[in-house]
Amino acid sequence: MRTAASLRRAMVVTAVSFLAANAALVFPARAVSRAHDAAGHVAASGPGTHDRARAGRPAPGAHQRAACGSPVDPPAPDTRLAAALTRVLRGHAGRVAVGVTDQATGVTAIYHGTKSFDTASIVKADILAVLLLHLQRAGESIGAAGRQLAARMIEDSDNAAASALWNAVGGGPGLEAGNAVLGLKQTVPGPGGYWGLTTTTVTDQLRLLADLTSARSPLSTAARGYELSLMHNVEAGQNWGVTAAASAGTRPAVKNGWLPVGPRGLWVINSIGVISHTGQHLAIAVLSDGNPSHSAGISLVQAAATAAVSAVAAAGH
């Protein structure tokens, strides 16, 4: 007969043998992990998320990743805009700056927002805004003669009317003083009477458009509505530029500028305005120079405006 000690030894040996024979059943996750390591696959990174997943407990964030895809945040609006403009600007030897703001959400995308460009005739929108501001502060309203000049300047882009109203606001110094109130910090009046050589940035042009549309503007409701009404009514031949991004059947407010510059006659082509696009109310500014022709510049500006709208729509919705 076996002694009690020998029986205990036999039971221990039997238990050890059972555990060794059934190790893969008791510890399946570690057995699978070792098999993958032996086959050259990436090993589990210790008792972290991989082990929890193998044990049937999802890792933190697993539900979000499964439901929404990548947990990485979407690109910022400026990044979206730069990417959208890549194809548009391919082969363009000049410079381009673009800005767009969704007026409902405040989402803004800007490309080269501080680069300075000649305004050409888009400065006419600035001239009228400053004139209306001056009259408002003096407690006066624009008279019949002023209205006639303003309509010719904005709707027809008449240069003589622009010169008359430039002088009415006090020329360069008067424009600069008015812009300080309007918040345009990067707009420099043209020298002498050359208002078309005023320089500006996309950032300032978005600020000007906000002054024409926002209740927080220094301009009164009446002044904002009056200037926008003229921009809604530009003559058919000038209804291009940022209007290309507007939805059919809507009435964009727009002011464009065009000017051949330098001995090579390259064109400055600019467009600013407020449009509706699939229910969004957007302020857009596109500035460009170095365009080989007037028509090529218009095509570039319109393509850039359309790209800008798509970038902000993707970012805000």
BELSUL-V537847 format. One record per residue. RES is the residue in one letter. D_CENTER is the distance of its C-alpha to the mean C-alpha in Angstrom with 1 decimal. Layout:
RES/D_CENTER, RES/D_CENTER
This chain:
M/92.0, R/88.7, T/88.5, A/85.7, A/84.1, S/84.0, L/82.6, R/79.7, R/79.0, A/79.0, M/76.5, V/74.1, V/74.3, T/73.7, A/70.6, V/69.1, S/69.8, F/68.1, L/64.9, A/64.8, A/65.3, N/62.6, A/60.0, A/57.5, L/57.9, V/57.7, F/54.6, P/52.8, A/49.4, R/50.9, A/53.0, V/50.0, S/48.1, R/51.0, A/51.4, H/47.8, D/48.3, A/51.4, A/49.6, G/47.0, H/44.1, V/41.9, A/43.8, A/42.7, S/41.3, G/44.0, P/44.2, G/40.4, T/38.1, H/39.9, D/43.3, R/42.0, A/40.6, R/43.9, A/45.8, G/44.1, R/41.8, P/38.0, A/36.1, P/33.6, G/30.3, A/32.0, H/31.5, Q/27.7, R/27.6, A/29.8, A/28.0, C/24.4, G/24.6, S/23.2, P/22.8, V/20.0, D/16.7, P/13.8, P/11.4, A/8.8, P/5.1, D/5.3, T/8.4, R/7.5, L/5.7, A/8.8, A/11.0, A/10.2, L/11.0, T/14.2, R/16.4, V/15.3, L/16.1, R/19.2, G/22.2, H/20.5, A/22.5, G/20.7, R/17.5, V/14.1, A/11.1, V/7.9, G/5.7, V/4.8, T/6.2, D/8.4, Q/11.6, A/13.6, T/11.9, G/10.0, V/7.0, T/4.2, A/1.5, I/4.7, Y/7.4, H/10.9, G/10.2, T/13.9, K/15.6, S/18.0, F/18.8, D/21.6, T/20.7, A/23.4, S/23.6, I/20.3, V/22.2, K/24.3, A/21.8, D/22.0, I/25.8, L/26.3, A/24.2, V/26.4, L/29.5, L/28.9, L/28.3, H/31.6, L/33.5, Q/32.2, R/33.4, A/36.7, G/37.1, E/37.2, S/35.6, I/34.9, G/38.1, A/39.0, A/38.9, G/35.5, R/34.2, Q/35.6, L/34.0, A/30.6, A/30.8, R/31.8, M/29.2, I/26.2, E/27.5, D/29.5, S/27.8, D/31.3, N/31.7, A/35.0, A/33.6, A/30.7, S/33.3, A/35.3, L/32.6, W/31.4, N/35.0, A/35.1, V/32.4, G/34.2, G/32.6, G/30.4, P/31.7, G/31.2, L/27.6, E/26.9, A/28.6, G/26.7, N/23.3, A/24.5, V/24.8, L/21.6, G/19.7, L/18.8, K/19.9, Q/18.9, T/20.5, V/24.0, P/26.4, G/28.1, P/31.7, G/34.5, G/33.8, Y/31.2, W/28.3, G/26.5, L/26.3, T/24.4, T/21.5, T/18.1, T/14.6, V/11.1, T/11.0, D/14.3, Q/13.4, L/10.8, R/13.8, L/16.2, L/14.5, A/14.6, D/18.2, L/19.0, T/17.8, S/18.2, A/21.7, R/21.2, S/21.2, P/24.3, L/24.9, S/27.1, T/26.4, A/28.7, A/27.1, R/23.6, G/25.1, Y/27.2, E/24.5, L/22.2, S/25.4, L/25.9, M/22.4, H/23.1, N/26.3, V/25.6, E/28.2, A/27.8, G/27.6, Q/24.6, N/22.6, W/20.3, G/16.9, V/13.9, T/16.6, A/16.7, A/13.8, A/15.8, S/18.2, A/21.8, G/23.9, T/21.4, R/21.6, P/18.6, A/18.9, V/18.4, K/19.7, N/19.9, G/21.5, W/23.5, L/26.0, P/28.0, V/28.3, G/30.7, P/33.9, R/32.2, G/30.7, L/27.1, W/24.7, V/21.9, I/19.8, N/17.2, S/15.7, I/14.2, G/14.5, V/14.1, I/14.5, S/15.4, H/14.3, T/16.4, G/16.9, Q/13.4, H/13.3, L/10.2, A/10.1, I/9.0, A/10.4, V/11.5, L/14.2, S/16.6, D/20.2, G/22.9, N/22.9, P/26.4, S/26.8, H/25.5, S/25.0, A/23.3, G/20.8, I/20.1, S/19.8, L/17.2, V/15.1, Q/15.4, A/14.6, A/11.4, A/10.4, T/11.5, A/9.7, A/6.2, V/7.8, S/9.2, A/6.5, V/5.3, A/9.1, A/10.0, A/8.4, G/9.8, H/13.0
